[in-house]
Amino acid sequence: MASATQLVAAFNACFFSSFNVRLIGGADEPLYLPAKPNGSATVFFRLDYPSSALHEVSHWCIAGDERRLLEDYGYWYESDSRDLQTQQAFEQVEVKPQAVECILHWAAGLPFRVSVDNLSMADYDAAHFERAVMYQVGHYVDSGLPERAKIFSTYLLAQRHPDLLFNEFLKRQYENYCR
């Protein structure tokens, strides 16, 4: 299982020289800051939580060139007191990042669970959201991951199991999850 320190080292090894971006833990709240003149872009994650690191990395992996020029990729964020309609809108934009996050967790040897990120809905049934995320994971298994997500997940898996082929590993993980 990868630690937050190992994830930071892996991310920086994969992307610092080619994308001028760093992953940094210890933040009170996650945040993406685009590069400034003579500086690098930064993906901050909460404290030393590996799952927070992988969630923030998943957003970076799917953000396009224009989005990576904007603080927090230009996304809206509403705290964990969303009503049902706002929660559903949140989940729609979170399906792809959480599908990438799931794959990154598997590659790092960490357990994954979807996050509705809303403590005010204690009895909320997220089964439909989990199905949507897993459907997207299946799409990535069949059609391929976004390029940066593939680079990072392949690197993470190679750190743990250099003898495994990533695509075979991913298919097996998905099949096992769906059983």
N, C-alpha and C positions, 0 to 999 in steps of 0.2 A: 504494500500500500504506500502510495506516495504521500509525503508530508508537504506542508505548505512551502517549506524551504526548497524541497526538490522540485516542486511545480514552478516556483519562481526561476530557479536555475534553468529548468528545461525551456520555459517560455522565452527567457532572455537568450538562450543559446539558439533557439529556432528563429527568433524574429528581430532581435536588436539590430544586427548588422544590415539586414535586408529591409526592415520597415521602420527603424529608428524608434522603437517602442520598448518600454520596460513594464514588467509586472512587479507591483510592490504591495506587500501586505502591511498590516498594522493600522489600517484606516478605521475610523469610527463608522464611516459609511462608504459603500463602494462608489467609485467615480472614475470616469474616463476624461482625461485632459489631452487635447491634441498638442502636437509639438509646437513649441514657440521657437523663434529664431535662436539658433545656437543651443537648442535643447531637444530632448526627445519627448515623444508622446508617452503618457503614463496610464496604465490600467491599475487602479487601486482596488484592493479587496479588503473585506472586513477582517480585522484582527489577524489571526493566523489560521483561519478556517479554509481548509482545502476546497470544500464545496463552494464557498464564496469565490475563491480564486477561479475555479473552473466555470462557474456561472458567468463571471465577468469576462473571462477569456472567450467564452462562447459568443457573447455579444460582439466582441472585437473580431472574432473569426468570420462573422457573417456581415459585419458592417461594410458597406461599400466605400469607395474612395472619398466621395463627398461627405458621407456621414462621419468618417474618421477625421474630418476637419472641424467637427462641431463638438462642443463639450457634451458629454454623455450621449454622443451620436445624434443629438437633437431630439431624443425621445422625451416624451412626457413621463413623469412618474408621479403617482399619487400614493400617499402613505397607506398603511394597512387598515384604513377605515373606509374602504370602498363599498359602495352599495352594489347590489347584484348586477345592474347594467354596466357599471364601471368595471366591475370584476370580470365580466364576460369580455369587455373590450381589452382589458389587460391580458387575459388568457389568449386572445387571438394573436396578439403581437409576441407572446412568449412561447408559442408552440415551437417555432424553429430554433430559437436559442436554447430552449430546454431540451430539445432533441439532440442538438450538438453537445450540450452539457452532459446528457446521459452517456453518449459515446465517449466523451473525454473521461468521465468517471470510470467506465468500464476499462478503458485503456490504462488508466492509472491504478486500477485494482481497488477502486473505492465503490461503495454502494451508492446507488442513485435513487432519489425519490423526487417526484415533481413537487414544485413549490407554488402554492397559490398566493403566497406572500401577503396574507390578509388575516391578521389575528382577530379581527372583529367579527369574523364569520366562523365561529368555533364549530358549529354543526354542519358546515358546508361540505357537500359531497363532491369531491374533485374527480370522481371516476371518469366523467366525460372528458375532462382535461387530460387526465393520464392517458386515456385511449387516443386522443388527438396527438399527444406527444409521441406515443409509441407508433402510431401510424406514420408520423413524420420520420421517426427513426427507421422504420421499414423502408420508406422511400429512399432515405440516404443509403441504406444497405444495398438496395437494388440499383440505384442510379448514381451513387457516389456522393461524397461529402463536398461542401465548399472547400476550396483548395487549402486555405490556412488551417481549417479544422482537420483536414486529412494530414497535413504536415505535422501538426502538434500531436494528434492522437497516435499517429504512427511512431513518432519519437517517444511518446510516453510508454507505449507498449514495448518498444525495442529496449527501453531501459530496464524493464522487468523480465521480458521474454524475447531475447534477441533472435531466437530460433523460430518464432511464430510469424506467419504471414498475416499481415493486418486484415486483409479482406476476409480470409477464412476465420480468423478470430472473431471479427465483427458479426459475421453470419451465424456463427455458433452461439455467441452471446445473445443475439436477438432471438434465435430459435429457443434457447434455454429460457429466456425471459417470457416468451409467449406460451410456454407449456403450461 
